Amino acid sequence: MPRSTPVRDAAVPAAAQPPATREQILAVAARLFSERGYANTTLRQIAQQSGIQAGSIYYHFDGKDTIAACVLDEGIAAVTDAVHRRLAALPADADMRTRLGAAVEGHLWGMLHRGEFTAAHIRIYRYVSDAARARHRSIRSAYTRLWDELLQQAVDAGLLRSDIPVPMVRQFLVGALNWPVDWYDPRRGGFEQLAAQITALVLDGLTTRPGRRGLVS
């Protein structure tokens, strides 16, 4: 009986690499946007670093504007989900200081644990097209309402001063909470320490004996 000829490994074609998924493309785009900005990132660069041909991006997205809008959505979703989780974990009778502290911690957690998406959001939001901002507007507005409602509850409870409009407080607070994504170094202190320090700054201020004064006209 003739011996069968063994199949050599070299004759076996290499397995094709699986195509990049939508999530992988978004992750690459977020990193490039955060590193290079919106204008300096091209579809070809996104495709190349995703391991696909440039034309293959259109299987998942209409173009760069759509990718940017989705990256913006992911950045907001990261902090929104984290804030909701922190608030939902509190007991029903938690006071407003505890609730506000949980929201601060949640925002920081989302910022630092989805850093490429949140950093990209901060860097490119002002520079994307009107169409990309329009696609993203509803999810951004929902997060704004979440903070406005929470801060208004804190004002009503007497925790926050009432002489400063809530939208101004929210813009100041959320703006401050966004920037640790650029400078936070876990080697200088853990996340819990960072959250506690920022919460103390938010609720107790910088001075040892803060005076209560109205806005300068």
Secondary structure, DSSP 8 states (H G I E B T S, - for coil): --------GGGS---------HHHHHHHHHHHHHHH-STT--HHHHHHHHTS-GGGGGGT-SSHHHHHHHHHHHHHHHHHHHHHHHHHTS-TT--HHHHHHHHHHHHHHHHHHTHHHHHHHHHHTTTS-HHHHHHHHHHHHHHHHHHHHHHHHHHHTTSS-SSS-HHHHHHHHHHHHHTHHHH--GGGS-HHHHHHHHHHHHHH-SSSS--------
